[in-house]
């Protein structure tokens, strides 16, 4: 039996417990730290668009003059994910960064 040390991606805490499984039979975890949001997370994502930090990469690639199709192909996400991320960024108030 192999023990895997699971850390929360938000607070980096180790007080983590299992929280069911997804439809794809991937283990879901939840952080029990008081300072954390308590949002469930996965260690392995089946879709690249759900990975933490992917929205920041989309914004950076857009700033470097990459098109929607290029971003979609390079990051292996749907064009819809790219478009939704850009729309969300457009609706954020000026001077504040998008969360992610």
C-alpha positions as CSV (number, residue, x, y, z in Angstrom):
1,X,0.0,0.0,0.0
2,X,1.4,3.4,-1.1
3,X,0.6,6.5,0.9
4,X,0.4,9.7,-1.1
5,X,0.8,13.0,0.7
6,X,-2.1,15.2,-0.5
7,X,-1.7,19.0,-0.1
8,X,-4.4,21.6,-0.7
9,X,-3.7,23.6,-3.9
10,X,-5.0,26.8,-2.2
11,X,-3.5,26.9,1.3
12,X,-0.9,24.1,0.9
13,X,-2.3,22.5,4.1
14,X,-2.1,18.8,4.7
15,X,-5.4,18.4,6.7
16,X,-7.2,16.9,3.7
17,X,-9.9,14.2,3.5
18,X,-11.4,12.3,0.7
19,X,-14.7,13.6,-0.7
20,X,-16.2,11.1,-3.0
21,X,-15.4,10.4,-6.7
22,X,-16.2,12.1,-10.0
23,X,-18.2,10.5,-12.8
24,X,-14.9,9.5,-14.3
25,X,-14.0,7.6,-11.1
26,X,-11.3,10.1,-10.0
27,X,-10.9,10.7,-6.3
28,X,-12.1,14.1,-5.1
29,X,-10.6,15.7,-2.0
30,X,-11.6,18.6,0.4
31,X,-9.4,20.7,2.6
32,X,-10.3,20.9,6.3
33,X,-8.1,23.8,7.3
34,X,-10.0,26.8,8.8
35,X,-8.3,29.3,6.6
36,X,-9.1,27.5,3.4
37,X,-12.2,27.9,1.3
38,X,-13.2,24.2,1.6
39,X,-13.7,23.9,-2.1
40,X,-13.3,20.3,-3.4
41,X,-10.3,19.6,-5.6
42,X,-8.7,16.8,-7.7
43,X,-5.2,15.6,-8.0
44,X,-5.6,14.5,-11.6
45,X,-7.9,16.4,-14.0
46,X,-9.4,14.7,-17.1
47,X,-9.9,18.0,-18.9
48,X,-7.1,20.6,-19.2
49,X,-9.6,23.5,-19.0
50,X,-10.3,22.6,-15.4
51,X,-6.7,22.7,-14.2
52,X,-5.7,25.5,-11.9
53,X,-3.8,28.3,-13.6
54,X,-5.1,27.5,-17.1
55,X,-7.1,30.8,-17.2
56,X,-3.9,32.8,-16.5
57,X,-2.1,31.0,-19.3
58,X,-5.0,31.9,-21.7
59,X,-4.8,35.6,-20.7
60,X,-1.0,35.6,-21.1
61,X,-1.2,34.0,-24.6
62,X,-3.8,36.5,-25.6
63,X,-1.6,39.4,-24.5
64,X,1.1,37.9,-26.7
65,X,-1.2,38.1,-29.8
66,X,-2.2,34.5,-30.0
67,X,-5.7,33.8,-31.5
68,X,-8.5,31.8,-30.0
69,X,-7.8,28.8,-32.2
70,X,-4.1,28.9,-31.5
71,X,-4.6,29.0,-27.7
72,X,-7.2,26.2,-27.9
73,X,-4.8,24.0,-29.9
74,X,-1.7,24.6,-27.8
75,X,-3.3,24.3,-24.3
76,X,-5.6,21.5,-25.5
77,X,-8.8,23.2,-24.3
78,X,-12.0,24.0,-26.2
79,X,-12.4,27.3,-28.0
80,X,-15.5,27.8,-25.8
81,X,-13.3,27.7,-22.7
82,X,-10.9,30.3,-24.2
83,X,-13.8,32.6,-25.2
84,X,-15.5,32.3,-21.8
85,X,-12.2,33.1,-20.0
86,X,-11.6,36.2,-22.2
87,X,-15.2,37.4,-21.7
88,X,-14.8,37.0,-17.9
89,X,-11.5,39.0,-18.1
90,X,-13.3,41.7,-20.1
91,X,-16.0,42.0,-17.4
92,X,-13.6,42.4,-14.5
93,X,-13.2,46.0,-13.2
94,X,-10.1,47.9,-14.4
95,X,-7.1,47.5,-12.2
96,X,-8.0,44.2,-10.8
97,X,-6.5,40.9,-11.9
98,X,-8.7,37.9,-12.7
99,X,-8.7,35.2,-10.0
100,X,-6.7,32.1,-10.9
